Amino acid sequence: MKQAIRQSFFILALSAVLGTASYLARPQVVPSGASEHEIELAAAQELEGVLWVDARMDADYEAAHLEGASLLNEENWELGFASLLERWVPGNPIVVYCSSQSCLRSHHVAARLREDLGMEEIYSLQGGWEALREAGLVEGGER
Amino acid sequence: MSPRVFSWILYAVVGLFFGIAATVKLLDPEAFLSSLLTYELFPYEVALGLAFFAPAVELVVALALVSGVWRKGAALLTVLMLVFFIGLVAQGMARGLEMDCGCFGENQLQTTADYLIKMGQNVLLLLAVVGAWLVEKRFGSEQV
């Protein structure tokens, strides 16, 4: 048993090295520091002049979306970004939502917006569409 | 078939499952991270770490089970991981979550049957690795 435990520690150590290398080789594939830029629905509603952005697929947006939300996803970035610039008042906060807490689209879109617009007040909504639906702000609309 | 070969086949089958599962996750860590978040159990930073660490462990364990190098340690970790996986799925079922297991890519768990099948798969793998270990112990084979 001692041998098995010792070997398992070697395996875990080797795995830690491999896992770290795997992350460092392409850190951009996952949004890092995402929780720092998450915002709860109640706090988002308090933001003055907030612009809502729907980062779900086009079909989901067309089926249902939060009133006043702009469509912007990575599939149609150019079009969506141009449309967003027409509606966004520079300096005003932006809150991006996707389907649920487990979706990462809103984090990607929010990170890209922070980079492109050069401001920090761009958040990803905690709970996404599910949170909006539970709050009665939207109806229907699957992921 | 000799007990040694039988034992190796059992280890190899489990190793193959882990190897495939690891490869799928390593190729698309974002999808696995998203799956981990559906468990509603891990904070984002923990899930992010697991998205890269867990597949690495699965890959090293798979190679160890098949090759025989560090096999005892790999078998121990396999048992611990499978028990952990069964526990994760069970808590999801108990809480009525709609989870994406993420075990072999996208794998939605929505109905009780989905959950039971997933736990059954893990139990079978658990039996296979314990069986291989017992055969190996009984017949005193270190490596094939």
Chai-1 contact restraints between the chains, C-beta under 6 A:
chainA,res_idxA,chainB,res_idxB,connection_type,confidence,min_distance_angstrom,max_distance_angstrom,comment,restraint_id
A,Q3,B,K72,contact,1.0,0.0,6.0,A-B,restraint_1
A,A4,B,K72,contact,1.0,0.0,6.0,A-B,restraint_2
A,A4,B,G73,contact,1.0,0.0,6.0,A-B,restraint_3
A,A4,B,L76,contact,1.0,0.0,6.0,A-B,restraint_4
A,Q7,B,W70,contact,1.0,0.0,6.0,A-B,restraint_5
A,Q7,B,K72,contact,1.0,0.0,6.0,A-B,restraint_6
A,Q7,B,G73,contact,1.0,0.0,6.0,A-B,restraint_7
A,S8,B,G73,contact,1.0,0.0,6.0,A-B,restraint_8
A,S8,B,L76,contact,1.0,0.0,6.0,A-B,restraint_9
A,S8,B,L77,contact,1.0,0.0,6.0,A-B,restraint_10
A,I11,B,V60,contact,1.0,0.0,6.0,A-B,restraint_11
A,I11,B,W70,contact,1.0,0.0,6.0,A-B,restraint_12
A,I11,B,G73,contact,1.0,0.0,6.0,A-B,restraint_13
A,I11,B,L77,contact,1.0,0.0,6.0,A-B,restraint_14
A,L14,B,V60,contact,1.0,0.0,6.0,A-B,restraint_15
A,S15,B,A56,contact,1.0,0.0,6.0,A-B,restraint_16
A,S15,B,V57,contact,1.0,0.0,6.0,A-B,restraint_17
A,S15,B,V60,contact,1.0,0.0,6.0,A-B,restraint_18
A,L18,B,A56,contact,1.0,0.0,6.0,A-B,restraint_19
A,G19,B,F52,contact,1.0,0.0,6.0,A-B,restraint_20
A,G19,B,F53,contact,1.0,0.0,6.0,A-B,restraint_21
A,G19,B,A56,contact,1.0,0.0,6.0,A-B,restraint_22
A,S22,B,F52,contact,1.0,0.0,6.0,A-B,restraint_23
A,Y23,B,F52,contact,1.0,0.0,6.0,A-B,restraint_24
A,V29,B,P29,contact,1.0,0.0,6.0,A-B,restraint_25
A,V29,B,E30,contact,1.0,0.0,6.0,A-B,restraint_26
A,V30,B,P29,contact,1.0,0.0,6.0,A-B,restraint_27
A,V30,B,E30,contact,1.0,0.0,6.0,A-B,restraint_28
A,V30,B,L33,contact,1.0,0.0,6.0,A-B,restraint_29
A,A34,B,Y44,contact,1.0,0.0,6.0,A-B,restraint_30
A,S35,B,Y44,contact,1.0,0.0,6.0,A-B,restraint_31
A,S102,B,S34,contact,1.0,0.0,6.0,A-B,restraint_32
A,S102,B,L37,contact,1.0,0.0,6.0,A-B,restraint_33
A,S102,B,T38,contact,1.0,0.0,6.0,A-B,restraint_34
A,L104,B,S34,contact,1.0,0.0,6.0,A-B,restraint_35
